[in-house]
Amino acid sequence: MTAATANGNHHIDDSVVMKVQTTSPIQESTLFEELYQMDCFRTGEFYLKSGQMTPIYIDLRRIMSSPRVLRMAAQAMCDKIVAKNLKFDYVVGVPYAALPLATLVSDILNVPMLMKRKEAKAYGTKQLIEGVYQPGGTVLLVEDVVTSGESIRETAEAIRKENLKVIDAIAVLDRQQGAVANLAEDNLNFLSFLTMEGILDGLITKNEMTEERKQQIIEHLAKPF
Ligand SMILES: O=P(O)(O)OC[C@H]1O[C@H](OP(=O)(O)OP(=O)(O)O)[C@H](O)[C@@H]1O
């Protein structure tokens, strides 16, 4: 069971914290290898939500097709959540790609999940936030890949309108294109398990990329959107 706080909300129970702490932490290199094997890293010419061209596309939607890798990615975030002692009552995935990850984070940590729709429906309850919650509770946002942080920002805005707090957001991977600073402006603390630089270094070890190409990509990604 989760432990109820005075306002009826929930936080991670001590027994769950102990379980996560006593399980060997997922290594960055281990998750990189699994993502590489699942063909999550594509080089070429792709366009992002921001409209920016990217010479490397990271598609973590693919991992939902492997329950083992999906769970590993969720566990990696849970290791970090526990290590950083983040406090929250609900887990919300940034739709859509992060929804399976958020489901597993909620399950592993035994903290309730809510779901934020991209658009409210015109029928039924017409709610943008689905699930059962107490006003004043704190939400942890879960993302797959973060570029500008705009999707996290939009999700936090919708959740805050429902009288819920959002303090922290966590992602499997930060493309290191300004999200930490952008989100800090909105009072959002952002953490990730993997970074673009780590992925590029991994691709060098696989002889998929040279150090020179890595530097070119980093320079390209540093340009404003
Ligand atoms: O940090 P940002 O600049 O917002 O970019 C990252 C967002 O882009 C992707 O989602 P996408 O918009 O492709 O939608 P999906 O999750 O429904 O596939 C990804 O899953 C993040 O949510």
The ligand as a Tripos MOL2 file, in Angstrom:
@<TRIPOS>MOLECULE
LIG
   22    22     1     0     0
SMALL
NO_CHARGES

@<TRIPOS>ATOM
      1 O1         10.4740   18.6710  -25.6590 O.co2     1 LIG1
      2 P1          9.6210   18.8530  -26.8740 P.3       1 LIG1
      3 O2         10.1960   19.8750  -27.8310 O.co2     1 LIG1
      4 O3          8.1850   19.1110  -26.5390 O.co2     1 LIG1
      5 O4          9.6860   17.4930  -27.7240 O.3       1 LIG1
      6 C1          9.5360   16.2310  -27.1190 C.3       1 LIG1
      7 C2          8.1550   15.6500  -27.3460 C.3       1 LIG1
      8 O5          8.0640   15.2240  -28.7180 O.3       1 LIG1
      9 C3          7.6560   13.8510  -28.7410 C.3       1 LIG1
     10 O6          6.2790   13.7540  -28.7410 O.3       1 LIG1
     11 P2          5.3730   14.0510  -30.0130 P.3       1 LIG1
     12 O7          5.0080   15.5110  -30.0280 O.co2     1 LIG1
     13 O8          6.0550   13.5420  -31.2410 O.co2     1 LIG1
     14 O9          4.0400   13.2790  -29.7220 O.3       1 LIG1
     15 P3          3.7220   11.7610  -29.2800 P.3       1 LIG1
     16 O10         4.2900   11.6030  -27.8940 O.co2     1 LIG1
     17 O11         2.2240   11.7510  -29.2830 O.co2     1 LIG1
     18 O12         4.3400   10.8280  -30.2790 O.co2     1 LIG1
     19 C4          8.1610   13.2670  -27.4460 C.3       1 LIG1
     20 O13         7.4650   12.1100  -27.0870 O.3       1 LIG1
     21 C5          7.9740   14.4030  -26.4740 C.3       1 LIG1
     22 O14         6.6860   14.4140  -25.8830 O.3       1 LIG1
@<TRIPOS>BOND
     1     1     2 2
     2     2     3 1
     3     2     4 1
     4     2     5 1
     5     5     6 1
     6     6     7 1
     7     7     8 1
     8     7    21 1
     9     8     9 1
    10     9    10 1
    11     9    19 1
    12    10    11 1
    13    11    12 2
    14    11    13 1
    15    11    14 1
    16    14    15 1
    17    15    16 2
    18    15    17 1
    19    15    18 1
    20    19    20 1
    21    19    21 1
    22    21    22 1
@<TRIPOS>SUBSTRUCTURE
     1 LIG1         1 GROUP 0 **** ****
